[in-house]
Amino acid sequence: MRRIPIGLTDPQHERLRREARRRRTSIGALIRDAVDRTYPADAEARREAREEAREVFGRFHSGAHDISERHDEYLAELDRW
């Protein structure tokens, strides 16, 4: 495991500290998990994440009123994951 120094704001550190305590884990474990979820290790994992995201399309009210006009842009943004 490689150690790296990172800078967090006081509010970020406090949120991580509270969440680590709630989950009974370390702040480092939370950060490693967030990195793994945000940057999957391989293309297959990214594809699966995109498919999971697409499954919820239309199930929630986004507040956006231009989806029918800009749906291609929204899908392109999803594919940037």
C-alpha positions in Angstrom: 0.0 0.0 0.0 1.3 3.4 -0.9 0.8 6.4 1.4 0.1 9.8 -0.1 -0.5 13.2 1.5 -3.8 14.8 0.6 -5.3 18.0 1.7 -8.8 18.2 2.9 -10.8 21.1 4.1 -11.9 21.0 7.8 -15.5 20.3 6.8 -14.4 17.4 4.5 -12.3 15.9 7.2 -15.1 16.2 9.7 -17.6 14.5 7.4 -15.1 11.7 6.7 -14.3 11.3 10.4 -18.1 11.1 11.3 -18.8 8.6 8.5 -15.7 6.5 9.5 -17.0 6.4 13.1 -20.5 5.5 11.9 -19.3 2.6 9.7 -16.6 1.6 12.3 -13.8 1.9 9.7 -10.9 4.2 8.9 -10.9 7.4 6.9 -8.4 5.7 4.6 -10.8 2.8 4.0 -13.5 5.3 3.1 -11.2 7.1 0.6 -10.0 3.8 -1.0 -13.6 2.7 -1.4 -14.6 6.1 -3.0 -11.6 5.9 -5.4 -12.5 2.3 -6.4 -16.2 3.3 -7.1 -15.3 6.5 -8.9 -12.4 5.1 -11.0 -13.1 1.4 -11.7 -10.1 -0.7 -12.4 -11.2 -1.9 -15.8 -13.5 -1.2 -18.7 -15.9 -4.0 -17.8 -16.5 -2.4 -14.4 -17.1 1.0 -16.0 -19.6 -0.6 -18.4 -21.4 -2.2 -15.6 -21.6 1.1 -13.7 -23.0 2.9 -16.7 -25.6 0.2 -17.2 -26.6 0.4 -13.5 -27.0 4.2 -13.9 -29.1 3.8 -17.1 -31.5 1.5 -15.3 -32.7 4.3 -13.1 -33.3 6.8 -16.0 -36.8 8.2 -15.7 -37.5 6.8 -12.2 -36.8 10.1 -10.4 -37.7 13.7 -10.9 -34.5 15.6 -11.7 -36.0 19.0 -11.8 -34.6 19.5 -15.3 -37.1 20.6 -17.8 -35.0 20.2 -20.9 -34.3 16.4 -20.9 -36.2 15.8 -24.1 -34.2 18.4 -25.9 -30.8 17.6 -24.4 -31.0 13.9 -23.8 -27.9 13.2 -26.1 -25.8 15.6 -24.0 -26.9 13.9 -20.8 -26.1 10.4 -22.2 -22.7 11.7 -23.4 -22.0 12.9 -19.9 -22.8 9.5 -18.5 -20.4 7.9 -21.0 -17.6 10.0 -19.7 -17.5 7.9 -16.5 
